[in-house]
Amino acid sequence: MTITYTDPATIGWLAWLVYFLVLEGIALFNSKPGDTLSEHVWIWFGTSKGREKTGWVQFRRFVLAAFMFWLGAHFLTGGWV
């Protein structure tokens, strides 16, 4: 398989990366609470301090941990996992 910089998928992923970097850069520059990706993930998955650990919060945290584990294994094994 040969991937070139004119491949539509490559262009799409690079455009997404540039968009993310611009959005995250603006968020870091403005320093408003709740505007970075990390802050959104902390809110979505209930990881903020003082958060009550309900079953729903624990389930969301498990989903995040499982996804991060799978993603790391997927990248490190070349897609075998």
C-alpha positions as CSV (number, residue, x, y, z in Angstrom):
1,M,0.0,0.0,0.0
2,T,1.3,3.4,-1.0
3,I,0.0,6.5,0.7
4,T,0.7,9.9,-1.0
5,Y,-0.1,13.4,0.1
6,T,-2.7,13.7,-2.6
7,D,-4.7,10.7,-1.3
8,P,-8.1,12.0,-0.1
9,A,-7.8,10.1,3.2
10,T,-4.4,11.6,3.9
11,I,-5.6,15.1,3.1
12,G,-8.6,14.6,5.4
13,W,-6.6,13.3,8.3
14,L,-4.0,16.1,7.9
15,A,-6.8,18.7,7.7
16,W,-8.3,17.3,10.9
17,L,-4.9,17.5,12.6
18,V,-4.5,21.1,11.5
19,Y,-8.0,21.9,12.7
20,F,-7.3,20.3,16.1
21,L,-4.0,22.1,16.5
22,V,-5.6,25.4,15.7
23,L,-8.6,24.8,18.0
24,E,-6.4,23.5,20.9
25,G,-3.9,26.4,20.3
26,I,-6.6,29.0,20.6
27,A,-7.9,27.3,23.7
28,L,-4.5,27.2,25.3
29,F,-3.9,30.9,24.4
30,N,-7.2,32.1,25.8
31,S,-6.9,30.0,29.0
32,K,-10.7,29.9,29.5
33,P,-11.9,27.1,31.8
34,G,-13.3,24.2,29.9
35,D,-12.1,24.9,26.4
36,T,-9.2,22.4,25.9
37,L,-9.7,18.8,24.8
38,S,-8.4,17.6,28.1
39,E,-10.9,19.6,30.1
40,H,-13.7,18.3,27.9
41,V,-12.6,14.7,28.4
42,W,-12.4,15.3,32.2
43,I,-16.0,16.6,32.1
44,W,-17.4,13.9,29.7
45,F,-15.8,11.0,31.7
46,G,-16.4,12.5,35.2
47,T,-12.8,12.6,36.3
48,S,-13.0,16.0,38.0
49,K,-12.2,16.1,41.8
50,G,-15.1,15.8,44.1
51,R,-17.2,14.0,41.5
52,E,-19.6,11.5,43.0
53,K,-18.6,8.0,41.8
54,T,-22.0,6.7,40.6
55,G,-22.3,3.6,38.5
56,W,-22.7,5.8,35.4
57,V,-19.5,7.7,36.1
58,Q,-17.6,4.5,36.7
59,F,-18.9,3.0,33.4
60,R,-17.8,6.1,31.5
61,R,-14.4,5.9,33.1
62,F,-14.1,2.2,32.2
63,V,-15.1,3.0,28.6
64,L,-12.3,5.7,28.5
65,A,-9.7,3.4,30.0
66,A,-10.7,0.5,27.7
67,F,-10.6,2.7,24.6
68,M,-7.2,4.2,25.5
69,F,-5.8,0.8,26.2
70,W,-7.1,-0.5,22.8
71,L,-5.9,2.5,20.9
72,G,-2.4,2.2,22.4
73,A,-2.3,-1.5,21.6
74,H,-3.7,-0.9,18.1
75,F,-1.0,1.6,17.3
76,L,1.9,-0.4,18.9
77,T,0.9,-3.7,17.1
78,G,0.4,-2.2,13.7
79,G,-3.3,-2.9,13.7
80,W,-3.2,-6.5,14.9
81,V,-5.3,-5.5,17.9
